[in-house]
């Protein structure tokens, strides 16, 4: 019985060596692979020759009309702020995170409402899923079990403790579990989101008594007219 065991063992050992070979052995034929694991793909690495193209070069020039991702004339550079300096693009003033809306927005009482409306729209698309429609951190993601989504109405996120420039910076570059949105949201839209978040915080800070008093004042003015 033991004799047959060694015979079977020897046959299996020879079969394994025949299939996979001895480590370090070089073969002229392609190896036998049970699972190719995408070893052979229809692709061409950069700087490699190719007989597919007439000039024999694998590397190709960009298609005519291609817009660069960065550069003084690039859409990415202009709209998304890549490589730009100044408060409008970085949120920094003299090396510190600043507060207030940038001059580049040229805000007036007439267009401020438009900026806030844009901020509300962009917030609803990019931010509400995590931070909630009201900024309380109870968005869809938190309801699915992801903990740690911050409540934007906490004292730590108020403008006195969390400058507008820092808020813009986090939207652009991300922080902690939050990813960066600099590649998805143009610069002006990021500031619109900042403005809308500040408006939400101020609205939450108004008490019911203040609202009632404001309503009474408006009613008195209406009656006086």
C-alpha positions as CSV (number, residue, x, y, z in Angstrom):
1,X,0.0,0.0,0.0
2,X,2.8,2.4,0.9
3,X,4.5,1.5,-2.5
4,X,1.4,2.8,-4.4
5,X,1.4,6.0,-2.3
6,X,4.9,6.9,-3.3
7,X,4.1,6.1,-7.0
8,X,1.1,8.4,-6.9
9,X,3.1,11.0,-5.1
10,X,5.9,10.9,-7.7
11,X,3.4,11.1,-10.5
12,X,1.7,14.2,-9.0
13,X,5.1,15.8,-8.3
14,X,6.2,15.3,-12.0
15,X,2.8,16.7,-13.2
16,X,3.2,19.8,-11.0
17,X,6.7,20.4,-12.2
18,X,5.6,19.8,-15.8
19,X,2.8,22.3,-15.5
20,X,4.5,25.1,-13.5
21,X,8.2,24.4,-13.9
22,X,11.0,24.8,-11.5
23,X,11.4,28.4,-10.1
24,X,14.0,30.3,-12.1
25,X,13.7,28.1,-15.2
26,X,13.3,29.9,-18.5
27,X,11.1,28.6,-21.3
28,X,10.9,29.5,-24.9
29,X,7.2,28.9,-25.1
30,X,4.5,30.9,-23.3
31,X,3.7,29.5,-19.9
32,X,0.5,27.6,-19.2
33,X,-1.8,29.8,-17.3
34,X,-5.1,28.6,-15.8
35,X,-6.0,32.2,-14.8
36,X,-4.4,34.8,-17.2
37,X,-5.3,37.7,-14.8
38,X,-5.3,40.2,-17.6
39,X,-1.6,39.5,-18.4
40,X,-2.2,40.2,-22.0
41,X,-4.3,43.3,-22.8
42,X,-5.0,45.3,-26.0
43,X,-3.1,48.3,-24.9
44,X,0.1,50.1,-25.8
45,X,2.4,51.6,-23.2
46,X,3.8,55.1,-23.7
47,X,7.1,55.6,-25.7
48,X,6.7,52.1,-27.2
49,X,6.8,51.5,-31.0
50,X,3.6,50.4,-32.8
51,X,3.1,49.0,-36.3
52,X,-0.6,50.1,-36.1
53,X,0.2,53.7,-36.8
54,X,1.9,54.8,-40.0
55,X,4.7,56.7,-38.3
56,X,5.5,53.6,-36.1
57,X,5.1,55.5,-32.9
58,X,2.8,54.4,-30.1
59,X,2.7,57.8,-28.4
60,X,0.1,60.1,-30.1
61,X,-0.4,63.8,-30.1
62,X,-3.5,65.2,-28.4
63,X,-6.6,65.4,-30.6
64,X,-7.0,68.8,-32.3
65,X,-9.0,71.2,-30.1
66,X,-8.1,69.4,-26.8
67,X,-8.3,71.8,-23.9
68,X,-5.4,71.4,-21.3
69,X,-6.2,70.6,-17.7
70,X,-4.0,73.5,-16.5
71,X,-2.3,76.6,-17.8
72,X,-3.2,80.3,-18.3
73,X,-5.7,79.5,-21.0
74,X,-7.0,76.2,-19.7
75,X,-10.6,75.9,-18.6
76,X,-9.6,73.9,-15.5
77,X,-7.2,76.7,-14.5
78,X,-9.7,79.4,-14.9
79,X,-12.9,77.8,-13.6
80,X,-11.5,75.5,-11.0
81,X,-8.5,77.6,-9.8
82,X,-5.7,75.1,-10.5
83,X,-2.3,76.8,-9.8
84,X,-3.9,80.2,-9.0
85,X,-3.1,82.4,-6.0
86,X,-5.0,84.9,-4.0
87,X,-8.0,84.7,-1.6
88,X,-10.5,83.9,-4.3
89,X,-8.6,80.7,-5.3
90,X,-7.0,79.6,-2.1
91,X,-9.1,81.0,0.8
92,X,-5.8,82.5,2.2
93,X,-5.0,86.1,3.1
94,X,-1.4,86.8,3.9
95,X,-0.9,83.1,4.8
96,X,-4.1,82.9,7.0
97,X,-7.6,81.7,6.2
98,X,-9.7,84.8,5.7
99,X,-13.3,85.7,6.3
100,X,-15.8,87.3,4.0
101,X,-16.6,86.9,0.3
102,X,-13.9,87.6,-2.2
103,X,-13.9,90.9,-4.2
104,X,-13.9,88.9,-7.4
105,X,-17.5,88.0,-6.9
106,X,-18.4,91.7,-7.1
107,X,-21.4,91.2,-4.7
108,X,-24.1,93.8,-4.6
109,X,-27.5,93.7,-2.9
110,X,-29.0,92.9,-6.3
111,X,-26.8,89.9,-7.2
112,X,-26.3,88.5,-3.6
113,X,-29.7,86.7,-3.8
114,X,-28.6,85.0,-7.0
115,X,-25.4,83.8,-5.4
116,X,-27.3,82.4,-2.5
117,X,-29.7,80.6,-4.8
118,X,-26.8,79.1,-6.7
119,X,-25.2,78.1,-3.4
120,X,-28.4,76.4,-2.3
121,X,-28.6,74.5,-5.6
122,X,-25.0,73.3,-5.5
123,X,-25.2,72.5,-1.8
124,X,-28.2,70.3,-2.6
125,X,-26.2,68.4,-5.3
126,X,-22.8,68.0,-3.6
127,X,-23.3,68.4,0.2
128,X,-26.8,67.5,1.3
129,X,-26.3,63.8,0.8
130,X,-23.9,63.8,3.8
131,X,-24.6,66.9,5.8
132,X,-28.3,67.0,5.3
133,X,-30.6,69.5,3.6
134,X,-30.4,71.8,6.7
135,X,-26.7,71.1,7.5
136,X,-27.4,69.1,10.6
137,X,-25.3,66.1,9.5
138,X,-28.4,63.9,9.1
139,X,-28.1,63.3,5.4
140,X,-28.8,60.1,3.4
141,X,-25.2,58.8,4.0
142,X,-25.6,59.0,7.8
143,X,-28.9,57.2,7.7
144,X,-27.1,54.4,5.9
145,X,-24.8,53.9,8.8
146,X,-21.8,56.1,8.0
147,X,-20.9,57.9,11.3
148,X,-18.8,61.0,11.7
149,X,-20.7,63.4,9.4
150,X,-20.4,66.8,11.0
151,X,-23.3,69.0,12.0
152,X,-22.5,72.4,10.3
153,X,-24.4,74.3,13.0
154,X,-22.0,73.3,15.8
155,X,-20.1,76.2,17.4
156,X,-16.9,74.9,15.9
157,X,-18.1,75.7,12.4
158,X,-19.4,79.2,13.0
159,X,-17.5,82.0,11.2
160,X,-15.9,83.2,14.5
161,X,-14.2,79.8,14.9
162,X,-14.1,78.5,11.3
163,X,-13.1,81.2,8.8
164,X,-14.8,81.3,5.4
165,X,-11.5,80.7,3.7
166,X,-11.0,77.5,5.6
167,X,-14.5,76.3,4.7
168,X,-13.7,77.0,1.0
169,X,-10.3,75.2,1.5
170,X,-12.1,72.1,2.9
171,X,-14.6,72.0,0.0
172,X,-11.7,72.3,-2.4
173,X,-9.2,69.8,-0.9
174,X,-11.3,67.7,1.4
175,X,-10.6,66.7,5.0
176,X,-10.8,63.5,6.9
177,X,-13.4,61.2,5.3
178,X,-14.7,64.0,3.1
179,X,-13.2,63.9,-0.4
180,X,-12.0,66.9,-2.4
181,X,-14.4,68.7,-4.7
182,X,-12.0,71.0,-6.4
183,X,-12.2,68.9,-9.6
184,X,-16.0,68.9,-9.5
185,X,-17.1,72.4,-8.4
186,X,-15.9,75.6,-10.0
187,X,-14.4,78.3,-7.8
188,X,-17.4,80.7,-7.8
189,X,-19.8,77.8,-7.0
190,X,-17.6,76.9,-4.0
191,X,-17.9,80.4,-2.6
192,X,-21.7,80.3,-3.4
193,X,-21.8,77.1,-1.2
194,X,-19.9,78.9,1.6
195,X,-22.3,81.9,1.4
196,X,-25.3,79.6,1.5
197,X,-23.9,77.6,4.5
198,X,-23.4,80.9,6.4
199,X,-27.0,81.9,5.6
200,X,-28.2,78.6,7.0
201,X,-26.2,79.1,10.1
202,X,-27.6,82.6,10.6
203,X,-31.1,81.4,10.0
204,X,-30.7,78.6,12.6
205,X,-29.4,81.1,15.1
206,X,-32.6,83.2,14.9
207,X,-34.9,82.4,17.8
208,X,-38.7,82.0,17.6
209,X,-39.1,85.2,19.7
210,X,-37.0,87.1,17.2
211,X,-39.1,85.8,14.4
212,X,-42.3,86.7,16.1
213,X,-41.1,90.2,16.9
214,X,-40.0,90.7,13.3
215,X,-43.4,89.6,12.1
216,X,-45.1,92.1,14.5
217,X,-42.9,94.9,13.3
218,X,-43.7,94.1,9.6
219,X,-47.4,93.9,10.5
220,X,-47.3,97.3,12.2
221,X,-45.5,98.8,9.2
222,X,-48.1,97.4,6.9
223,X,-50.9,98.8,8.9
224,X,-49.3,102.2,9.0
225,X,-49.1,102.3,5.3
